[in-house]
């Protein structure tokens, strides 16, 4: 692998044959949780421990910054080295972040099942295609509030996903890695997890918000019981008929648990009843698959007094979503990940710096003619 580094300093640090390749292998395996093996002086293969892998990465960062262990005793030397070489450190970290964030998108089961992903890094154009007459749900997000509009797409119509810049602050983590107080793998995985959650939060919230645009025939309300089973079944049948497709029932874990209110009806098999005992919810309802949507807390929620108002998604709604070969979430990742230093000197009394990881991406929801919503009482 020939890496075109941006500075002579980086070229000198990785001048030794295979040094950069070995560094990339250790760093990539570390953040993915894959074991790395090397040969000892006797030619025997040994596993590199997580601690040793983090130490090896830290050693390279110190070489880039021109620091020794004695230098780290001086805040002044550390600050000067960081300012002189931070863009080089960013250049090394950004490649791992790109890889782990992309893998985080694709490793998510829900994302794989319902999202069509395209990426600028893979050479994909920001162009999606509507096979049939469908509704494009465009979300305008402000904090935890999601307002959506629905526009009709004609058969064979192309459209693009609107992308915006997103940022995650990583505080003092880069400094702490150089000082040996924080693991490199933890920082990279923490950023990747934050981005995956941000994407999921926006997608899920927009889907729920879109239900406000549904006609009355696609909505119903009530507690799930033997008395309301027929109405619930009729709603499922209506969505299947309108879309000419099978459907799934989506909801948070608490919402899906309410389906057990129908358990006194003879439709539940012994195997399904065992599933209720094991998970608190059903895997399927009369052949209709149940999909759990992970609940999230709103930004800034008070963890000491969590209630329903702190939840991002409603626990009193079940969505009946048509299943189509054309995945209903359209996601475009512009990339590339970039790290910036955030100057807030007045707030940084201990002389550490704050960093921000930025990445541009966007999503839109495309559904068949209609989906259904059942509001639980």
Secondary structure, DSSP 8 states (H G I E B T S, - for coil): -----SSHHHHHHT-STTHHHHHHHHHHHHHHT--EEEE-TTS-EEEE-HHHHHHHHHHHHHHHHT--TTGGG-HHHHHHHHHHHHHHHHHHHHHHHHHHHHHHHHH-HHHHHHEEEEEGGGT--S-EEESSSEEEEEEEEETTEEEEEEEEE-TTEEE----EEEEEEEETHHHHHHHTSS-HHHHHHHHHHHHHHHHHHHHHHHHHHHGGGS-GGGEEE---STTTHHHHHHHHHHHHHHHTS-EEEEE-HHHHHGGGGGTTSTT--HHHHHHHHHHSS-SEETTEEEEE----B-TT--GGG--GGGBSS-SSEEEEEE--SS-SEEEEE----EEEEE--GGG-TTS--EEEEEEEEEEEEEESS--EEEE--
